[in-house]
Amino acid sequence: MAEAAIEERQLLKSLNWWDGFVIALCNPGFLVASLGYTLATIGALGSVILWGISAVVALLQNYIYSESAAMFPDKPGGIAMYAHEGWRKYFSLFGPIAAFGYWIGWSVVLSIFGNLIGGLIAARWFSGSPIGGPSPSEDGGYFDLGPVDIGLPQLLGIALILAVWLINIFGVKPSLLIGYITGALLVIPLAIFIVFPYFTGDWKSSNVEYLPVEGFSTVSVALMWLFIMCWSAYGVEVCASFAPEYHDTKRDTALALRSAGMFSLFVYVLLPLGLGGVVGNAGDAGPYYVAAFTEVAGSGLGGIALILLIASLILSMNTATADGGRALYGISRDGMTVKWLYHLNKFHVPARAMTVDVVVNVLLILFIASNLAILYLSNIGYVFAHVVALTGFLLLRRDRPDWPRPIKVAPAWTVMAGVLAAFNLLLVIWGVTQQELAALLGGYTFSDAPFLIGVGVLVLSVLLFFYRRAVEDKQPITFRDKNVPTVPDEHQRALLQEASRRG
């Protein structure tokens, strides 16, 4: 009888907490990708308030996730794994649903930033070129291939996706080196927008105002933006995905999660305030940064700053490739999707899973024109993954009281986890029931396609789970796991004891 080969390679413990912090520096890039939309629709003041709220929620969640991450130091895949562990006793389908929701939230970073960087390059250096327009236009800015529109931004975006994939399949250290370089470069464009405008006189208080959205209440618009912002602000939880790869699981995981959350809060408040004070409500999908850099720093320095910003955005793509790949690898490792994804190459990274990310994102670039539409479809599963992870934390507290916890947050955090889970569930419900409002805010033509793709990913996760159980594992499909351990096995206990001793 033929047997499936068992995966023998392991993720390497080669990271320190500051490596995790650098990996999470992708988050300011996520803000850069979305900030133009909020400036254009709710103004600088609305952007400061709502981005600040999202960043505070992300910081609070990171404190909670630090306990879950330290409980399972051998599990890659981030918060989806904690969701699975907490819920498998009650409803086993929440595991694969949360896992694929988490994965698509990170995976689409590649297409969104590929589009954004391509648009910035086209707007700054190829404006007026036959294929240089950042958006479809009547002057032939794109090659029209039926349902596919390909211009310079799309070609550049696809090339960047392939380049980042190539860097990552050679191991975590080469990709981390790129992260350090681009993370350092990020500081300069951030400083130009956060600090410089106050000294150059370009910042004007009259630009910091709230813009109402005609036909919708302030609360409706705020809830929709808070739903969409989760894709960006909540990304600091990426540090948890690398828990098995930190030298000191307890110390490094906690420091990475908390330092990333604090830095993100700082940027998510001050960048909308600084940039909004310069451009007001003149935001768009991205090319407005070209004019903003020129206004604040001049043509020469502004061009250099734009190059540095683009380099830092590549960091976001780099992190997304690494995290998305680990998410797919982790859910396959835990028996929630096809075995083919449970594979590490000779450099100890999940190259097959990363390749799936490449294919998905190239298709998104070719067939979904709006970045915000891509963001919206991914958030349906991603925000729900947080709901399941937070409630999973509560279930783990109740069902596994004797499980060692190298990091144990105070009892008050259980109340906070319940509040945050309810808040995120409200955002999911609002997001999926107010599609027309999302399209209006994003400036794209309303259709059911983003919603159907977002839900389709979750349906696919269930089908692949059934296939894994019934066909590959030859086990009955059940909706509850009956034999869930309440204490770790010997291998897990050894890892937990080592984490506690080091901490």
C-alpha positions, 0 to 999 in steps of 0.5 A: 500500500502506498503511503504519503511521505512525511514532511521531515524538514522543520522551520528554523529557529533563526529569528530574534524579536527585532526581526519580527518587528522589522517583518511587521514594518510592512504595516505602514505600507498597508496604510500608504495603500489605503490612506488616499481613499479615506482622505478623499472620502472622509477627509484628514480628520476622519482619517486620523480618528478612524485609522487611530481606532483601528490601530488601537484595536490591533494593539489590544489584539496583539496583547491577547495573541501573545498568549495564544502564540506562546501556547503553541510554539510549534505551530506556524500559520498565525492566528488561524491556528489558535482559532482552530485549536480553540474551536475544533472541539465545537465546530471543526470547519471554523479552522479551515474557514479562518485559515483561508480567510487569514491567508487571503487577507495576507495574500492579496497584499501582492496584487494590491501593492503590485498595482500601487507601485506600478501606478506610482512608477507610471505616474512619476516617470512614464506619464504621457506614455502610450501604456503609462496611464495609472488607470484605464483611459480613452487614449489607449493607456491599456492593451485591451484583451477582452476581460483583461486590461494590461498596462505598464502598472500591471506589467510592473506589478506582475514582475514585482510579484515574481521577484519577491517570490524568487527572493523568498523561496531561498529562505527566510534570511535573504528575505529578512535582509531585504526587509531590513534594507527596505524597512530602514528606507521607509523611515525617510518618506514617513518623516517627510510626511509626519515631520517635515510639513510642520517646518516647511509651512506646507501643513495647514490646519484648514486641510484637517477636516471631516467630509460627510458622505452624501446619502449615508450617515456618519456611523454607516460610513465609519463602520464600513471604513473600520471594516476595510481598515482591518486589512491594514491596521490588524496586520501587526499580528504577523509577528505571531506567524513566526513564533516557531522561528524565534530563538526565544519563543516566549520573550521574542514573540511577546516583544515582537507583537507588542513593539510592532503594535505600538509603532503602528499606532504611532504611525497610523495617527501621525501619518494621516495627520501630517499628510492630510494637512498637506493634501487635504482631501486630494487623495486617490488610489496612490499617484497623488503621493507623487505630487505630495512629495514634490510639494513638501520636499521639492522635485529632486528630493521628492523623487528620491523619497518616492523611490524610497517609498516604493522600496518600502512597499516592496517590504510589504510584498515581501512580508505578505509572501512569507506570511501567506505561505506559512499560513497555507503550510500551517493549515496543511500541517494541521490537516485542514487542507490538501497535503501538497501544501505541507512541504518545505523546500531545501531552504526550509520555507514553504515554496509551494504555498508561496507559488499558490500566492503568486498565481492567485495574485497575478490573476487578481491584477489581470481581472480586478481593476480596483485595489479597494475591490481586492481589499474588500473581498479579502477582508470578509475572511480576514476579519472573520478570522480575527473573530474566530481567533479571539473567541478561540482564545476564550475557549482555550482559557475555559477548556484547557486550564492546565495547558502551560502558558509561558505568556499569560495575560491578566484576567481582564483581557478575557473581557477585552477579547469578548468585546473585540470579537463582538466588535469585529463580528459587527464589522463583518456583518456590516461589510457583507451587507453594505456592498454598495457603500463599499463600492462608493467609498472605493470609487469602483463600479458596484457589482457582486463579484468582490463579495462572491470571490471573498465568500468563494474562498471560504467555501473552497476552504471547506471543500478542500477540508472535506477532500483532505479528510475523506480522500487523502486521510481516508477518515470520516468527515465530522464537524466536531473533533472528539479527541482534543487534548487538554494537555500537550504531548511530550514534544509540545511540553518540552517546547513549552518548558524551554520557552518558560525557562528562557523567559 
